[in-house]
Amino acid sequence: MTSNDIPFDTGALMSTVLEGILYGFSVLMFMGTMWSLTYKQHVRDINRPIFIVAILLLLLSTVHIVVNIIRVENGLVKYRDTYPGGPRAFFADVSEETYVIKHALYVLQTLLADGVVIYRCYVVWQSVWVIILPSMLWCSVAVTGVTAVYSVSQSSSSTSVFAQDLAMWIMGFLISTIAANASSSGLMAYRIWTIERNITRHRAGPKSTMMPIMHVLMDAAVLYSVALFTALVCYVCSNNGDVIMVDLAVPIISIAFYMVLIRIAVNRQHNYLPNVGTNVETRQSGNVQQYPMQPLQVHISQFTSSDNTSAHEIGNERPSGRRSPTWTLVK
């Protein structure tokens, strides 16, 4: 550790505090996600896989911050005077139980989140060939992540996290997950852009219905990629800042996932035209009478473009076949 590097005990405390702040935001966004998935929805219409993934992300991030709190309490309070070398040596020990557990949780959450991004890419493209490269990168994430956690668990207490035998697996894991996320998000953004360009020719109004989804997808991808890239740079430079960034990546994964679902729900609500109520005045025998008109609700369930992908399908994240536009008039 260089003289201007962050001490291990300071880094552990900083990461726990900052992770707690982001975890609070992720809990609020989880509540918004549950609302977006269940609001005015029948039980049979709820997207159960996405519902389960949202809950799993919350559980993993919750367990992760609990383990981090226990780790800080052990290093700074419980074993402060009994651990050889003090708190700094405790937090530098990569074979310590809480260190291994929290990184195993991080690997699981990364695999879950990257898998969802790849699935979204498949839903948008409706082609297995498109997701071959992201799927291979996902397998690389799984192999390098599991191997890194196993190698850490088998290391001695004196092994540095920047040791060469650990570095190749950790760097491989970070590079693989950045590439998997960037490739899947880029493919989705390109597909949505081409669909929007095609349906714009047939849309009467100038307002875009799918570009907001593309924007939030890219925002989530950039947020996640920047956090991982920062962790990678810190690790390459043998800086303890990677400890902070890796811990922050756990709630950031959940936040990025939730913000996409919430934006899709908002976009879906805006696709419903509001009720139009007005009064019609008629003159009869010199008297003015008003007759309230019944609300007219026009529900456009979806618009299917010529390339067989619709905005409604992207919102539901369920692959389906070709459908025709449906109009429902409710008096």
C-alpha positions in Angstrom: 0.0 0.0 0.0 1.4 3.4 -1.0 1.6 6.3 1.4 -1.2 8.2 -0.3 -3.5 5.1 -0.6 -6.6 4.7 1.4 -6.0 2.5 4.6 -8.0 -0.7 4.6 -9.9 0.1 7.8 -10.8 3.6 6.5 -11.9 2.1 3.2 -14.1 -0.5 4.9 -15.8 2.1 7.0 -16.3 4.5 4.0 -17.7 1.8 1.8 -20.2 0.7 4.4 -21.5 4.2 5.0 -21.8 5.0 1.3 -23.3 1.7 0.6 -25.9 2.3 3.3 -26.9 5.6 1.7 -27.3 4.0 -1.8 -29.1 1.0 -0.2 -31.7 3.4 1.1 -32.2 4.8 -2.4 -32.5 1.3 -3.7 -35.2 0.4 -1.2 -37.2 3.4 -2.2 -36.9 2.5 -5.9 -37.8 -1.1 -5.0 -41.1 0.1 -3.6 -41.6 2.1 -6.8 -40.8 -1.0 -8.8 -43.4 -3.1 -6.9 -45.9 -0.3 -7.6 -45.1 -0.3 -11.3 -45.4 -4.1 -11.6 -48.7 -4.4 -9.6 -50.6 -1.1 -10.2 -53.9 -1.7 -11.9 -52.7 -5.2 -12.8 -54.4 -8.5 -12.3 -52.4 -11.2 -10.5 -52.2 -13.2 -13.7 -50.9 -10.2 -15.6 -47.9 -9.6 -13.3 -44.6 -10.4 -14.9 -43.6 -13.0 -12.3 -39.9 -13.5 -13.5 -39.1 -9.8 -13.3 -41.1 -9.6 -10.0 -38.9 -12.4 -8.5 -35.7 -10.9 -9.9 -36.5 -7.5 -8.2 -37.1 -9.3 -4.9 -33.8 -11.3 -5.3 -31.8 -8.1 -6.0 -33.2 -6.5 -2.8 -32.5 -9.6 -0.7 -28.9 -9.9 -2.1 -28.2 -6.2 -1.5 -29.7 -6.4 2.0 -27.6 -9.4 3.0 -24.5 -7.8 1.5 -24.8 -4.6 3.6 -25.6 -6.7 6.7 -22.4 -8.7 6.1 -20.5 -5.4 5.6 -21.8 -4.0 8.9 -20.8 -7.2 10.7 -17.4 -7.0 9.1 -16.9 -3.4 10.2 -18.1 -4.3 13.7 -15.7 -7.2 13.9 -12.7 -5.3 12.7 -13.2 -2.1 14.6 -14.7 -3.4 17.8 -14.8 -7.1 18.4 -11.3 -8.1 17.2 -9.7 -4.6 17.4 -7.2 -5.6 20.2 -7.0 -9.3 19.6 -6.4 -9.6 15.8 -2.7 -9.7 14.9 -1.8 -6.4 13.3 -5.0 -4.6 14.4 -7.9 -3.4 12.3 -5.8 -2.7 9.2 -4.6 -6.3 9.1 -8.1 -7.6 9.7 -9.5 -5.7 6.7 -6.5 -6.6 4.5 -7.1 -10.3 5.1 -8.8 -11.6 2.0 -9.4 -15.1 3.5 -11.5 -13.6 6.3 -15.0 -15.1 6.3 -17.0 -12.0 5.9 -14.8 -10.8 3.0 -15.4 -14.1 1.1 -19.2 -14.0 1.8 -19.8 -10.4 0.7 -17.8 -10.9 -2.6 -19.7 -14.2 -3.3 -23.0 -12.2 -2.9 -21.6 -9.5 -5.3 -20.8 -12.2 -7.9 -24.3 -13.6 -7.6 -26.0 -10.2 -7.9 -23.8 -9.4 -11.0 -24.7 -12.7 -12.7 -28.4 -12.0 -12.0 -28.4 -8.5 -13.2 -26.3 -9.3 -16.3 -28.6 -12.2 -17.1 -31.6 -9.8 -17.0 -30.0 -7.4 -19.4 -29.2 -10.2 -21.8 -32.8 -11.4 -21.6 -34.1 -7.9 -22.3 -31.8 -7.9 -25.4 -33.4 -11.1 -26.5 -36.9 -9.8 -26.0 -36.1 -6.7 -28.1 -34.4 -8.5 -30.9 -36.4 -11.8 -30.8 -33.3 -13.6 -32.0 -31.0 -16.0 -30.2 -28.1 -15.2 -32.6 -27.9 -11.6 -31.3 -27.3 -12.6 -27.7 -24.5 -15.2 -28.5 -21.7 -12.8 -27.7 -23.4 -11.3 -24.5 -24.1 -14.9 -23.4 -20.5 -15.9 -23.8 -19.4 -12.9 -21.8 -21.9 -13.9 -19.1 -20.4 -17.3 -19.0 -17.0 -15.6 -18.6 -18.4 -13.5 -15.7 -19.6 -16.7 -14.0 -16.3 -18.6 -14.5 -14.0 -15.8 -13.4 -16.2 -14.7 -10.6 -16.6 -18.1 -9.1 -12.9 -18.8 -9.5 -12.0 -15.5 -7.9 -14.1 -16.2 -4.9 -12.8 -19.7 -4.5 -9.2 -18.5 -4.9 -9.8 -15.9 -2.2 -11.3 -18.4 0.2 -8.2 -20.7 -0.2 -5.7 -17.9 0.3 -3.7 -17.3 3.4 -4.2 -14.3 5.6 -1.0 -12.7 4.3 -2.1 -12.8 0.7 -2.7 -9.5 -0.9 -5.8 -8.9 -3.0 -3.5 -7.5 -5.7 -1.5 -10.8 -5.8 -0.9 -12.0 -9.4 -2.8 -15.3 -8.9 -5.9 -13.4 -7.8 -5.5 -10.4 -10.1 -6.0 -12.3 -13.3 -9.4 -13.6 -12.1 -10.6 -10.4 -10.6 -9.6 -8.3 -13.6 -11.2 -10.9 -15.9 -14.4 -10.7 -13.9 -14.6 -6.9 -14.0 -13.7 -6.7 -17.7 -16.2 -9.5 -18.6 -19.1 -7.9 -16.8 -18.4 -4.4 -18.3 -18.3 -5.9 -21.8 -21.5 -8.0 -21.2 -23.4 -5.0 -19.9 -22.1 -2.6 -22.6 -22.8 -5.0 -25.5 -26.3 -6.0 -24.4 -27.3 -2.4 -23.7 -25.8 -1.2 -26.9 -27.7 -3.8 -28.9 -30.9 -2.9 -27.2 -30.5 0.8 -27.8 -29.7 0.3 -31.4 -32.8 -2.0 -31.9 -35.1 0.5 -30.1 -33.8 3.3 -32.2 -34.4 1.5 -35.4 -37.9 0.5 -34.3 -38.7 4.1 -33.4 -37.4 5.3 -36.7 -39.6 2.9 -38.5 -42.8 3.6 -36.6 -42.3 7.3 -36.7 -43.3 7.2 -40.4 -46.7 5.9 -39.4 -47.4 7.8 -36.2 -49.7 10.8 -36.4 -48.3 12.6 -33.4 -44.8 13.9 -33.0 -44.3 12.5 -29.5 -42.0 9.5 -29.2 -43.1 6.5 -27.2 -40.0 4.4 -27.2 -37.1 6.9 -27.0 -37.6 7.5 -23.3 -37.1 3.8 -22.7 -33.9 3.9 -24.7 -32.7 6.9 -22.7 -33.2 5.2 -19.4 -31.6 2.0 -20.6 -28.5 3.9 -21.6 -28.5 5.9 -18.3 -28.6 2.6 -16.3 -25.9 1.1 -18.4 -23.7 4.1 -18.1 -24.2 4.3 -14.3 -23.3 0.7 -13.8 -20.4 0.7 -16.3 -18.8 3.9 -14.8 -18.9 2.3 -11.3 -17.3 -0.9 -12.6 -14.7 0.9 -14.7 -13.7 3.0 -11.7 -13.3 -0.2 -9.7 -11.2 -1.7 -12.5 -8.9 1.4 -12.7 -8.4 1.4 -9.0 -7.6 -2.3 -9.0 -5.1 -2.0 -11.9 -3.4 0.9 -10.0 -3.3 -1.3 -6.8 -5.4 1.3 -5.1 -7.7 0.4 -2.2 -10.4 2.5 -3.7 -11.6 -0.6 -5.5 -12.9 -1.9 -2.1 -15.2 1.1 -1.9 -16.3 0.9 -5.6 -17.0 -2.8 -5.5 -19.2 -2.4 -2.4 -21.0 0.6 -4.0 -21.6 -1.5 -7.1 -24.0 -3.8 -5.2 -26.8 -1.1 -4.6 -26.0 0.5 -7.9 -26.9 -2.7 -9.7 -30.3 -2.7 -8.0 -30.9 1.0 -8.7 -30.1 0.6 -12.4 -32.5 -2.4 -12.6 -35.3 -0.6 -10.8 -35.0 2.7 -12.7 -35.6 0.8 -16.0 -38.7 -0.9 -14.7 -40.1 2.3 -13.2 -39.5 4.3 -16.5 -41.2 1.5 -18.5 -44.2 1.6 -16.2 -44.4 5.4 -16.6 -44.1 5.1 -20.3 -46.9 2.5 -20.4 -49.2 4.7 -18.4 -48.6 7.6 -20.8 -49.6 5.4 -23.7 -53.2 5.5 -22.4 -55.0 8.6 -23.7 -56.9 10.4 -20.9 -60.6 10.5 -20.6 -62.2 13.4 -22.5 -65.3 14.9 -20.8 -67.1 17.9 -22.0 -70.6 19.4 -22.2 -72.7 19.9 -25.3 -75.0 22.9 -25.4 -78.2 22.7 -27.4 -80.9 25.3 -27.8 -84.5 24.2 -27.5 -87.4 26.7 -27.4 -85.0 29.5 -26.5 -83.6 27.6 -23.5 -80.1 26.6 -23.3 -79.6 23.0 -22.0 -76.5 21.2 -21.2 -76.0 17.5 -21.8 -72.8 16.0 -20.3 -71.1 13.6 -22.6 -70.0 10.3 -21.3 -66.2 9.9 -21.1 -64.6 8.4 -24.2 -61.5 6.3 -23.5 -59.4 5.2 -26.3 -56.9 2.5 -25.4 -54.2 1.7 -27.9 -52.8 -1.5 -26.6 -49.7 -1.6 -28.8 -48.3 -0.7 -32.2 -46.5 -3.4 -34.1 -43.9 -2.4 -36.6 -42.9 -4.2 -39.7 -39.9 -5.8 -37.9 -42.2 -7.7 -35.4 -41.2 -5.9 -32.2 -43.5 -3.5 -30.2 -43.1 -1.0 -27.5 -45.6 -2.9 -25.4 -43.5 -6.1 -25.7 -40.5 -4.2 -24.5 -42.4 -2.9 -21.5 -43.6 -6.4 -20.6 -40.3 -8.0 -21.3 -42.0 -11.0 -22.7 -41.3 -12.4 -26.1 -44.4 -12.8 -28.2 -45.6 -13.2 -31.8 -46.9 -10.6 -34.2 -50.1 -8.8 -33.2 -52.2 -6.2 -34.9 -53.2 -2.8 -33.3 -56.2 -3.1 -31.0 -58.6 -0.2 -30.3 -61.0 -0.4 -27.3 -63.8 2.2 -26.9 -65.4 2.5 -23.5 -68.5 4.6 -23.1 
